[in-house]
Amino acid sequence: MKLIFFAALFPALALAQTRPSEDDMFGSDSPTVEDAGATISRDESSMFGDDVPDAGDIAATTPGDDRDVAQLSSGPVQSKFDTAEMVSDPLKIGGNLLMFGQGYFQEGRPFLEGSFSAPMILDMYIDGRPNDRLRAYAVGRLQFDPTRPVGTGNSTGPAGTGGSLVGLTPATSANPSVFLDQLWLRFDILRTVYLTIGRQKVRWGVSRIWYPTDFLNSQPRDAFNPFDVRLGVNMIKAHVPIESLGWNFYAYGLLDAVNVTASGVQLKQLGGAVRGEFVLGPAEIGLGGVWQDGRRPRYAVDVSTALGPFDVYAEAAFRDARDFVRYDYPTELTPENLVQNGIEGNITSRRDEGVIVQVSGGASFQFNYTDKNMAVISAEYFYNPAGYEKPIGYLVQTFAPQFTADQLDPIQRTPLYQGKHNVGLTIAAPGIPGADWITVSLSNVVIISDPSALTRLDVIFRVLNFLSVQAFGSVFYGQTGGQLRFNLPAKTISDVANLSEAFNPGSGDAIRSQLRPLLYPPIVQAGVLLRLSI
């Protein structure tokens, strides 16, 4: 039985430190309190490199009378259509190494039985810019966790839709595992239309914790990761900027089919999307839509602006209600009788008609608390009409697909996106008095539908220029049974194991052993992250 509720156990909000070439490696998100100390723009150009890179030093040609010597010493022969000069250093190679060590402790469970993980990620990139109008870029990822069993073979993608049990990185089907994160070519047509072809990073929306309009990725981003671990999207992107107005128009050809068969992708399975970004006075507005065979059309609106001393933002996703599975169950349903009600057919699923609007938005305020030091306070709210309203609803959404054979929308399986009402609060100080190389952040996320919450403290030390050390600790509290304080009664574990044994003889003991740790709700998580720019 696939236990998708493991996605509810994840690390808390972490700060990202800016290092050379990191924007190219992972993509820069919207300016966030979590990204304290780094000023990052929201547009895709800042996420993945400027559409028109600055030209480097002009390559010097070597004079000579011999034709072959002249050609060999001066680089590639230019055609009459070439308009840009070569650069002197067209190829850059680099990377980022991340090493985690973290423990996860549960209420009522002996300290020495706490879980420990130590995932490692190495991202290496090759960045080729033969001139200011051409760019080729590739990122390969190696992931390994010495605390997990070593597997054989390579994995082509994350095995689950959420984070691993206690790690900051997704579980994979192989250990170690190798991925292709990005591989794209960029060029322009008459310096008017800028094309990017291949696997590339992209994100829609302006929020900092919840991203309901991030349609082009196969699943929402886990906000508790210090960087976006999702792999790039296979597509063709055309970008038409109107510099005089500050407007940008994008068209996307989506190459990732929704339901790929053994025969491969058919033309009818290819999708498309469009997005426009407009500057109107102090406000920036984004409009977008996605159309693809295998999923219903969806539309996005986002806005960000300054309102007095506050930076405010909001985004809304307009989705077909049939995208989401809703469950009906008896009012007297409890964790103890969940399996019995499922067997008896008392838990039923439905897909509603109409439109569901998911909305996230918030505000941030920056202030100086000394002459040289500043801090940022931010608050964000996420309303999800398709989410559950009480802890038993979360348990039903976790186990009911095993009885009803329903396929949940990815957003219904992603941490933090499953409750109906959610709020986040953060205060961050990038650089403290007398130690500008230290960043401190205090974050709090509350799932109002439970209610349950976590509070997390992050301290980032920048050492030796390219190395950062991030120490963090999280405390979980609130009502048990929901996302952040998930647990299972002993009877529920026994019922699930017995049911598995009935359908798959010999599997009951393994299921019982696998679920036993969930007797205890989480209480503390702590760890250290080392990040080195290579």
N, C-alpha and C positions, 0 to 999 in steps of 0.2 A: 504494500500500500504506500502510495506516495504521500509523505507527510508534509504538506505545503505550509503547515503552520510554523515550521522552523523559520520562515521568513519574518516572523514577528519578533524574533530575538536578534537584535542588531546593536551595533555601537552607536553612540550619540554624536552630536554635531561636532565637526572638527574644523580647524582653521587650515587654510591652504596658504603656503608660503611661496611667493614668487621667486623663481630661479631662472637662469638663462635657459631659453628654449622650451620652458614648461608649457607655455601657451600652445606651441606647436604639438607638444606631446599629448596633452589631454584636452585642450580647448578651454578658453577662459569663459567663465560664467558671468552673469550679471554682477555688478558690484554688490557684494554682500557683506554683512557684518561678520559672517563666518570667514570671509577672505580679508580679515582685518590686516592692515599693513600693506595691501596691494591695491592699486587703483587699476581697475580693469573695465574696459568699455563693454557695452552690451551687444554691440553688433557683431555679425559673423566675421567681419574682417579682422577684428581684434582677437577673435577666438582661434582663427586658423591662418593668420598671416594676411597682410594687405593684399588686395586684389592686384595692385600694381606695385611690386616690390621696388625699393630704391635700387638704382643701378650701383654696382660696385665700381672699383677702380677699372678704368679702361685698359684692356689687355694691349700691351705694346707688341707691334709686329716687328719681326726681324728683317731688316733690309737684306737684300741679296739679289744677285743677277740670275742665279739658277732658279728655274721655275719650281722644281720639286722641293728645293730647300725652302723657298719662300712659302710654299703652301704648307709644308710640314711644320715650319716654325711659327706660322701665324694662326694656327688653329683651323677650324672647319671653314671651307669655302662658303661665302655667303651668296645667296641667290639675289636676283634683282628685287625680290619681294621682301628681303630682310631689311628691317628698319632700326634694329637695336644692336648695340655693340656688345661684345662678349665681356664678361667680368673676369678679373684676375684670379679669383678664388671661387669657382662655381659650385664646389661641393663641400657641405658641412656634415660631419658625423658626430653624434653625441647621444646622450640618454639620461635617464633618471633611474636610480636604484632606491627602492623603498623596502624597509625591513620592519616588520611589526613584532611585538611581543605583548600579549594581553591575556588577562585572566578574567573569568566570568564566575560569579559566586551567587548562590541561591539561598533563600531563606530556609533555615531548618536543615540544610545539607552540610555535612562536615567540611571544614575549610579545605582540607587536603584532597577532597573529592571534587573541588572546583575545576572547571574546564580551562584548558590552556591551548592557545594556538599561536603560531609564529609564521604567518604567510610572508613570502618575499615576492616582489615584483621587479622585473628589470624591463624597462622600455627603451629600445634603441631606435634611433631615427637616422635616416639619410635624407638630406635636404639639398637638392640640386637646383641651382639658378644660373643657367648658362648666360642669360641676359635678363633685362628688367621686365620682359614680357613672357618669359617662360619659367615655370617652376614645376619640379617633380618632387614628390614627398612620400616617404614610406616609414611606417612605424611597426616594429615587431615586438611582441610581448612574450616574455618567459615568466611563468608563475610556478612557484613551488612552496609547499608547506611541509617542513620536516616533521611536524606533529601529526600528519595524516598518513595513511598507508600509501606506499609508493605503488602507482599503477603503471600499466604498460600502454603504449600507444599515445597518440596526440589527440587533444580535444579541439574541436573546431569552434567551441563557444561555451559560455557558462551553462552548467547543467541545470540550474534552477532559475527562478525569476526573482529571487531575493538574495540577500546576503547569506553567508554561511552561518552556522550556529552561533559562533562568537566572533568570527573574523570580520575585518573591514573589507574583505574581498570576496567575490562570489565563489561558491564551490564549483569545482570542475569535475569532469568525468575521468580525468587523468591527472596524475601527479608524478613528475612535473607536467605542465601543459604549455603549449605554444599557440599563440594567436596572431593573426594579422589584424592590427588595429586600424591602420590607415594605409592607403596606397592610391595616390591621385596625381593627376596632371592638370596644370592650370595654364591657360593662355587667353589671349583676348582677340577680338575681332575689331579692328580699327579703333582700338582703345575706347570702345563704346559698350560692347558686350563682353563680359568676362566669364569664361567657361571653366568649370572644375569638373573633371570626369574621374570617377573611381570611388573607392571607399573613403569616406570623409566624415568629419565631425560636424554636427549641426544641432542646434537647440532653439526652439521657439519659446517665447514667453519672457516675462520680466520678474517673476517671483524668485525668492531666494531659498525657500524650503519646499514648497509644493508647486509642481509644474503640470497642471492639468492640460495645458495646450501643447505640450511637447509631443506632437503627433508623429513626427517622422521617425523617431526611435521606436523600437519594438516594445519597449517598456519604459515606465518613468524612471528617472534617476533616483537612487537611494541617497537622500540628503545627508545621511550620516557617514558617507564615505568622504575622505579628505580630497578626493578628486573623482572625476566621472570615470568609472571603470567600464562603462558600456563600450562596446566596439563600435567602429564607425559604420555609417549607412552607405550601402552601395547605390549610387545615383549619379545623375548628370545635373549639375546646377548651372543655371544661367543667371547672371547678376547684371542688372542695368542700373547704374547710379545716375541720379540727376543732381550734380554737385551744386548747381545754383540754388536749389530748393532744399538740399539736404535730404532728399527722398531716395529710397532704394526699392527696386522691384526685383523679385526672384521668381524663377520658374524651375521646377524640379521634375526630372524624370526618374521615377522610383524603380529600381531594378530588383529589389527584394520582394519576391512574390509571397503572398500570405499563405497559400496552401500549395507547396511544391510537391509534385509527384515524382516517381522514379524516372519518368520520361523527361523531366526538366521543366523549365519555365516556358510557358506559352505567351505569345504576344498579348493576348487578352488579359493576362495576369499582371502586366506592367501597370504601374500607377503614375499619377501626376499630382502635383501640388503647386500652389502659387502663394506668394506672400508680398505684401506691400508695407513699407515702413515710411511714415510721414512725420515731418516736423511741422507743427502748427503752433506758433508762438513758443511758449515755454514747454509745451507738451510734445511727447513722442508717442505716436499711435501705430499699432501694428494690426493688420488684417490678414487672415490666411484661411486656406481651405485645402483639404486632401480628398482625393477620389482614387479608389483602387478596387479592383475586383477582389471579392472575399471579405471586404469590410465596408461598412456603411459610411457615407460621406460625413465629415466632421469639419467644424469651422471654429476659428479662433479669433479673439479680439483681445488686445492688451494695450495698456496706456500707462505712461509714467510721466511725472511732472514734479516741479517744485511748488510747494504750497507754503509760503512763508519760510520758516526755518526748516520745514520738513520736506523730505523726499518721499513722495507717495507713489504707489504703483498698484496695479490690479490686472488680472487676466481672467477671461471667461472662456470655457470650452463648451461648445454646443454639440451635444452627442445625441444620437438616436437612442431612445430608452431601451430598445431591443438589444443593445450591445451588452447590457448588464443583466445578470441573473439575480433575481430576488427570491427570497424564501419565505414561505408561510409555515408556521409551526404552532403547536398547542401553547396556550398561555402558561400552562403548568410545566413546561419543558425545563429540565435542569440538566447539568452535566452528568448526573448519575443515571438518568433515564434517556439520555441522548441516543445511544445505540439502539435501544429497544424501540424507541419511536421511529428511528430510521428504518428498522427492519419491518415494522408494521405499516410503513407508508404514510405516517402522520406528518412527515416533513416533505413538503412539495415545493416545486420551483415554478417560476413564471417569468415572462419577459413582458414588461409593460409597453404600451404604445405612447407615442408623443416624443417630446424633446426633453432631455435632461441637461441642465446648465450647471456645470461645476465651476466654482469661483474661488480664487485665492487673491489675496491682496494684503497690503500692509504699508507701513511707514517707518522711516528711520530719521533719527535726529543726531547731528554731530555737534559736539561742544568741546571747548577747551577747559580742562580742570587745573592746568597750570599754564604759564606763558608758552611752554614748548610742548606740552602733551595734550592729546585729545582722546576722546572716547566716542563711541557710537552706540546708541540704543535703538533697537528695532523691535517691531512687533508684526506678526503676520497671522492671518486667519484663513482657514480653508473650509469651505462648505461643500460637502459632497452628498447630494441627494440620494445617490446609489449606495451609500454606506450604511453600516449597521448602527442602531441606536442604543444598544445595551450589550454588556459582555456576552450574554448567551447568543446574541446574534453573530458575534465574531466566531464563536465556537461552531455554530451551525454553518457559517460560510466556509469554515475550515474543513469540516468533515462531510457536509451534505453532498458535495459533488461525488463522493465515493458511492452514495446510494442512488443519486439521480442521474449520474453520468453526464452532468453539465460541464461545459467548457467555460470557465470564468474569463472575463476580460482581464488582460494583464494588470490593469490598475487595481483590480480587486484582489490581486495576489502580492502587491507591493507594500512593504512596510510604510506606515503612516498614512496610506491612502484608503484604508478600509473603514474608518470611522466616519460618521456623518458630520460631526463638529470637531474641529482641531484648531489649536492655537500654539504659536511659538513666540518666545521672548528671548532676546539676546542683548548682552552688553559686552563690548569688546574694547580693549585699550591696546592699540598697536604701538608699543614702545612705552615703557613706564619711566617715571622720573629717575634719572641716573643710570638707566639701562635701556637704551633705545633698541637694543638687540633682543629684547624680551617682549613677547606679545601675550596678553592674558585675555581670555574670553570665558564668560559664564552664560550658559544656554539652558533654556527650559522649554520642554515640549509637553503639551497636555493633550491627551485624547479625551475630550469632554464627554464623548459618548460612553466611556467606561464608568467613572472617570479613572484614569491612571496617568502617570507622568514620569518624566525623568529630568533630573538636573545634572548638568555636566560642566566640569571645569577643565579648561585647556590652558596649558602654558607651553609656549613655543620659544625655544632658544635658538638663535641663529649663531652658529659657530663656524670658524674657518671659512667664512664667505659662502661656500657652496654646500655646507652641511647644516641641516636643521634637526633639532631634537624636540619632539613634541610629546609631552607627558599629559595624560588625561585620566579623569576618573568620573564615573557616572553613578548616580544613585536612583534606583527605581522605587516608586511608591504609588499608593492608591489602591483601588479595588482590585482584587485578584480575578483572573479569568479573562481580562481583555488583552490588548496588544502588548502593552508594556509590562504587565504583571501576569503573563500567561501561565497557567498550570492546569493539570488534569487530576481529578480525584482517582484514587486507587481503583474504584469500581469501573470507571470509564476505561482505564487502561486495561483492566481484565476483560471487559466486554469487547474491546477492539481486538485484543489478542485472540480471544475465543472465536470471534467472527472470522478473523484471518485464518485461523486453524481449520475452520469448517470448510472454507473455500480452497485453501491451499495447505493440505496436511503437512505438518512439520514446521510451519512458519510461525506458530503462536509464540514459542519461547523467544525467538529473535525479536518479534514485535514488542513483546513485553519488556525485554531488556532495553530496547531502543527507546521506549516511552517512559521507562522508570524515572529518568532524570527530571521529567516534567511534573513529577509530584510536587516539586518545590518551585515557587515563583522566584523570579530574579530579584536581586536586591542591590548588587554592586558589580560594576565592571571597571577595570583599570588596565592601563597599558602604556607602552612607549612606542613611538614611531620615529624611525631614522629615515631621513630623506637626503640623498646625495645627488647633486647635478654633476653629470660626467661630461 
